[in-house]
Amino acid sequence: MVKFLSSLCLVAFWNFSPAMAQSRAPRYHRVELNGQTFTLPVGFEIELVAAPPLVDRPIHADFDENGNLYVADSSGSNEPVQQQLLKKPHRILRLQDTQGSGKFDKRTIFADKMMFPEGAMWNNGSLYVAAPPSIWKLTDTTGMGVADKREEWFKGQTLTNCANDLHGPYAGPDGWIYWCKGAFAKQTYERPGKEPFVSRAAHIFRCRPDGTGLEAVMNGGMDNPVEVAFTPGGDRIFTTTFFQHPGGGNRDGLVHAIYGGVYGKNHDAILGHPRTSPELMPVLTHLGPAAPAGLMRYESEVFGEEYQHNLFAAQFNMHKISRHILEPNGSTFKTTDYDFLISDNFDFHPTDVLEDADGSLLVIDTGGWYKLCCPTSQLAKPDITGGIYRIRKSDTQKVDDPRGLKLNWKDPTESELAKRLEDPRPFVRKRTVELLATWGEKAIPILELVQKQKFTAIARLNCVWVAARLASPESKAYIQTTLNDADATVRQAALNSISLLKDSNAIVALRKIVSETNSSPIERRIASEALGRIGDATSVPVLLKQLALPADRVLEHALTFALIEIGDVVSVAGGSQDPNPKVRRAALIALDQMPGKKLAVESWKNLLQVNENELKPEEKAVTSKILWWVASHHPEWADALAEVVKAQLQKGSMDVETLAGFAADPKIQSVLAETLISPSAPAQALALKVLAAARLKQTPDLWTEALVALVEKPSASNQEFVFETIRSLKFSAAQAPRVSKSLALFASDTAKTAKIRIAALASIPVGSLELDAATFQFARQNLPDSVEVFRKAKLSSAQLIELTNDLKKAEPLQINRLVEAFDKSSDPQVGVALVQALKSGTARSSLQIDTLKSLFKKFGPTLAKEEMELYALIDTELLKQQAKLEEMMTKMKKGDIRKGQLIFNSQKAACITCHTMGYLGGNVGPELTNIGRIRTERDLLESIVFPSASIVRSYESVKVTTSSGQTYIGILKRENAQEVVLIQGAVGETRIARTDIEEMQPSKVSIMPAGLDQQMTLEELADLVAFLKSSK
């Protein structure tokens, strides 16, 4: 029997430090198994315990109390979800290990004809399965291993194209059932005694096992929250995709679901849910484009103390299981993260991970079938099946009777059950809690016995969860007594239970915990949440007082959200007069977010005045952001806000982006228009910046007229900025002529400098710029500064032919942009003049062949010969390359798409290092997710074998030579007056100071390495081309 340290397990959870985590960073070894190589920590072993024909494409799984494993098994279908709903092609299997070997050897089909199953939870004799749009309760009443009773336990109402409307469900330690809603379809739920709950957002929902009491725990703008795991104290952690818009390597994550929190992404779906800050709630752990699915907390001590209460997450896209050491961080948590299991098989897609009773882990690999709404999967491969793997600690002894099946469960004594609450076997403890919850008030003496006889912390914790499930006056009173427990986790579980049950008899104790400085931030956070849920108005002063003290974002949320839930306007309004700016801000937010427009504009203006006159600079910025965020929710304040904005503009004290958020309001538009023509140059400049930052779909007429007035009588200090602002705006067909006329008139004034006249011409809206003879010649004389004028202008054929004379002497950095002036013409005579000019041009070596090919298509086939001659002049190797390509295309046979996928993702070709496919890969080169739609096989082969022959626009290289003689070639990412930043490949960015640059010229060399045809066989190239062509 393994020696367990149950009494220490909770202490270990809270006292685990980053230093300990770092000192125990695992070493890894590799295991060859089932045609792939697994990497996992030294001291662990892996085996395949279920595969076809026993199970084909497992998705999620759960155990019953006897050790039967219920597995959601996909048919491999990627048909539209409505067709799957009609056909119901999936199934639930029951697997058994009849030999006790750890490998499953027997199955029954527990339930066939299932919609796409997205979860499995065994609870009180039934299996609950989310199969959008419903959660089904499946029960075997005969003992034959088949669900002969099917009940629609929950109707989720919606089924969208990706079927991410529903995941779960998951059993909470409090006895409630939790599940996740994804997608952004509107759902409506009636709530007795309350307004219906209507939302498009993502949520974690929960309710009692009988389906009553439904409520949202978390609200978010993420696409797909998947699985929920629970900390020992009852907090919720979940996996999700698209916590944020992809950027900086981030996208998906682990999230600590704080009650009432509104999380990313920020978009319309989350509107209507009360928020406690302009910022959304934070992520716990970034995972990148991992597509995380299954999540669990490891309870056993079999893996060792350092693994207990770690989280394990299945990362579908990354082909791995990750390990996350969770530890308190203020009122929330932080994680130390490691890889736990990695496969080198591109078709290994883990979707679930769960703990078995003996302390081993089961990893569910669904195989290669899934492609629905998942571009990162690249290909659907239903024939590549999955399996179930078991991971064990190598040096551990076998746990005897891990499920306690040898124990007396029919008529156990109170003493026996009390001891089982601290049994070293997690599954025995869980079963004991479930059994006692069915005893009703008869269970209370056992809970009291555990408390009186000083049982271990784990026993006392389980007593709290029993009491929470009983939900009776007696059990609530018992929970209150545990608020003074010596163990922090027990106290947290008690607080979470009081919050869930809204126990108003605990108000005095809750206030004390919120107020005491020796209470942990986590306890203060949960106690605040509980006060809010109970709705006691007399607690408002206590909450406001705490908001004056230092607190992290999560604790501030809990305190503020409690004020919102209590909803006592008079008490909270008192906080808006508090001398502490933090209290005033929180009170303002709470009043703003309460239903029914509870906030008066006078309170807002008072705080604005205090912010301007009394606060320190660091407090001013925070308060200002909150003030204007609050104001954005009150269109009824338009008149008052217009007065404030007018004064702020004249002072020059308004933040540009903040004010831009109000630019759609007609009253604010009027104020901005007035400011544009005011005599104050600083106010004008600020207003111009706001117009540019507003990014309205349609420029208001008031602004158009004000800008025209500025063009006609410009302020000398803002002259160039007026034109820059006009270039950033969108004008209607009715507005454009008015703007164009004023700019053309300005540009015709020869008394003005050539530079400002060119700026005016370049600002004329696209489609409106026509150059008379004099203006055309003026623009020619001011090349290259006037390149933008020619790119936008509608030039006649005669003008274009004349412009070809300037192409002959165009500078290398300008020639490709000037060529774009010819993009609107299809006149063959223009095409002839263009190709001849380019052939004789001094900068022809800088021309981009890919751009020219697209341009010359418009002039028809008559230019084909001269076109090829031009390309040969640009690149003397081109004809040889074309001949080689023709030879390769002739010899190349039809490629294998799947082999091509492996090559694309291999280290040998390293395509994925620089190119994005789906949501994985680098961003050095063009995205290739849909490349097969726009490129022929020949184009694709050319780009692989001769990457410099045809460089995609916006990925052109430049060559920078420094004063020390060093040369850099890369893609110009950005440049300013101080430096130039180049991307030179997957290694990252190179910064070069402007003062060090001697010369910068276009480069003909792609940063994609040439010579892949030397590293790969013709068959491999054919496979790679086939894969790229299939990417549509």
Number of C-alpha atoms within 10 A of each C-alpha: 9 12 11 16 12 19 16 13 20 21 15 16 22 16 11 16 16 15 9 11 17 11 9 10 13 15 9 15 13 15 14 11 12 11 8 14 14 21 21 23 17 13 15 18 18 22 16 17 19 23 19 11 9 16 23 23 28 29 28 29 28 23 21 18 18 10 16 18 20 26 27 29 26 27 17 23 20 18 12 13 20 14 13 17 18 11 13 19 18 21 20 29 23 24 24 19 17 12 10 9 9 17 18 22 16 13 18 15 16 22 22 15 14 23 24 27 28 27 27 26 23 22 19 13 13 18 24 26 30 29 26 26 21 21 25 23 21 23 22 17 13 10 9 10 18 19 20 14 13 15 11 13 17 14 13 18 14 18 19 16 12 14 23 24 29 29 30 27 26 23 19 18 25 22 21 20 22 25 24 27 29 26 24 22 16 13 14 12 15 11 13 9 6 7 9 11 13 13 19 21 27 30 27 26 17 22 16 15 15 9 12 12 12 17 16 19 18 21 28 31 27 28 22 29 33 27 28 30 25 20 21 22 21 20 21 21 21 24 26 25 23 21 28 20 14 13 9 7 14 17 22 27 24 25 22 26 25 23 23 21 23 29 26 21 19 17 11 11 20 22 15 13 16 20 25 29 20 13 14 16 23 16 17 18 19 16 22 23 24 24 28 31 27 30 27 23 25 24 22 25 22 23 20 12 17 15 21 20 25 22 23 27 30 29 25 25 23 22 22 27 26 20 23 21 23 23 20 17 12 16 19 19 16 17 19 16 19 16 17 19 21 19 22 15 14 17 25 24 28 32 28 29 27 24 22 21 21 21 24 20 20 21 28 27 28 30 27 22 23 22 18 17 12 15 18 19 22 20 20 20 18 20 12 15 22 26 25 27 18 21 19 18 18 12 11 15 12 12 15 12 14 18 22 20 12 9 12 11 14 6 7 10 11 16 11 15 23 26 17 22 30 24 21 21 25 25 22 23 23 18 18 22 26 18 16 25 22 13 12 16 17 12 22 19 12 21 25 15 14 22 19 9 8 10 16 20 25 23 24 25 25 26 32 31 27 29 29 26 24 22 22 14 13 12 21 24 16 20 28 21 16 21 22 13 17 10 18 21 23 28 23 27 29 32 31 24 27 30 23 17 18 19 20 17 14 22 20 11 15 25 19 14 22 25 17 11 12 10 14 16 21 21 25 27 28 29 30 32 32 29 32 26 23 23 21 18 18 13 21 25 15 15 25 24 16 21 24 17 13 10 16 13 16 21 25 24 26 27 30 30 27 29 35 27 22 22 22 19 17 12 18 25 19 15 26 25 17 16 11 15 23 22 24 24 25 27 27 27 26 32 27 24 25 20 13 8 12 17 20 14 14 11 15 18 16 12 20 17 11 14 20 14 10 11 15 10 11 8 13 18 14 14 22 19 15 20 20 19 19 19 19 17 12 15 11 11 14 17 11 13 21 20 13 15 19 19 15 15 23 18 13 17 13 20 17 19 15 17 23 20 17 23 22 16 13 14 17 22 21 18 20 28 22 16 23 25 20 15 10 15 18 17 24 27 20 22 26 26 20 23 25 19 19 21 16 16 11 11 19 19 16 15 19 19 17 18 23 19 15 20 21 13 12 16 18 9 12 16 17 17 17 25 22 18 17 25 18 16 19 17 21 13 11 9 16 18 17 14 22 22 15 18 25 20 14 19 23 16 11 9 8 11 10 18 13 15 24 23 23 27 28 27 25 25 24 18 13 16 23 20 20 11 10 10 16 17 14 18 22 19 13 13 18 17 16 21 21 20 26 26 19 21 22 20 21 15 17 10 16 21 19 16 24 23 18 18 23 19 16 21 19 18 17 18 24 21 16 24 22 17 20 25 14 15 18 16 15 17 14 22 26 17 17 22 19 17 21 25 22 15 19 16 21 24 18 20 23 23 21 13 16 19 14 10 18 22 13 15 17 12 11 12 16 13 9 14 21 14 17 21 22 15 17 20 20 12 12 17 15 12 16 14 11 14 18 13 11 16 15 9 12 15 13 11 18 17 20 17 16 22 21 17 21 22 16 15 11 11 16 14 21 20 20 19 20 19 25 17 20 21 21 18 16 21 24 17 17 19 20 16 17 18 13 10 13 14 15 14 14 21 22 19 17 22 19 22 20 23 22 20 23 17 10 11 17 19 24 22 19 23 18 18 11 9 11 11 13 18 23 24 24 21 16 11 14 9 8 9 15 18 17 23 23 20 20 16 10 9 15 16 12 18 14 14 11 15 18 13 11 17 15 23 22 22 19 23 23 20 13 15 12 15 14 9 11 15 11 17 17 18 25 25 25 28 27 23 24 27 21 18 19 14
